[in-house]
C-alpha cells in the first residue's frame, strides 16, 4: 500500500478527499473514518452511510470510539481523519458540531492523534475548526 496518499498537510487532505469521495456520496448523511498509520499514510476508509440528520452526542462518540480504539490498540499507533458528508451548504451546523466535539473528546481520551474533522457537501469541502464549533 506504498502508493497510498500521505495526509501531511491541509492541502494533501483536501486533495485526497476531492478524489476519494464520489459525487453521489457527497450529498448523503454519513461519516467516513479514514484510518492512517503513524506517518499519516492512508490505510483504510470506513464509510458509515445513511445516518440520521442529527446524531446524539453519545451515538457519535460511540461510532468514533470503535475506530479510534482500533488505532489505539495497534502497537504501531495511527491517526484518524473524520469526514462528514451531507446535503446542503458547507456552513457548519449543530449536528456537525456534535461530531466535531465527539471526535476530539474520544481521540483525546484514547490517545489517538486526530487529523481533523472535515465536512464534504455536494458543492464544497472544508475543515471544521474550533471557531466553527463554538
Residue, then its C-alpha position, 0 to 999 in steps of 0.5 A: x500500500x506504498x502508493x497510498x496518499x500521505x495526509x501531511x498537510x491541509x492541502x494533501x487532505x483536501x486533495x485526497x478527499x476531492x478524489x476519494x469521495x464520489x459525487x453521489x456520496x457527497x450529498x448523503x448523511x454519513x461519516x467516513x473514518x479514514x484510518x492512517x498509520x503513524x506517518x499519516x499514510x492512508x490505510x483504510x476508509x470506513x464509510x458509515x452511510x445513511x445516518x440520521x440528520x442529527x446524531x446524539x452526542x453519545x451515538x457519535x462518540x460511540x461510532x468514533x470510539x470503535x475506530x479510534x480504539x482500533x488505532x489505539x490498540x495497534x502497537x504501531x499507533x495511527x491517526x484518524x481523519x473524520x469526514x462528514x458528508x451531507x446535503x446542503x451548504x458547507x456552513x457548519x451546523x449543530x449536528x456537525x458540531x456534535x461530531x466535531x466535539x465527539x471526535x476530539x473528546x474520544x481521540x483525546x481520551x484514547x490517545x489517538x492523534x486526530x487529523x481533523x474533522x472535515x465536512x464534504x457537501x455536494x458543492x464544497x469541502x472544508x475543515x471544521x475548526x474550533x471557531x466553527x464549533x463554538 
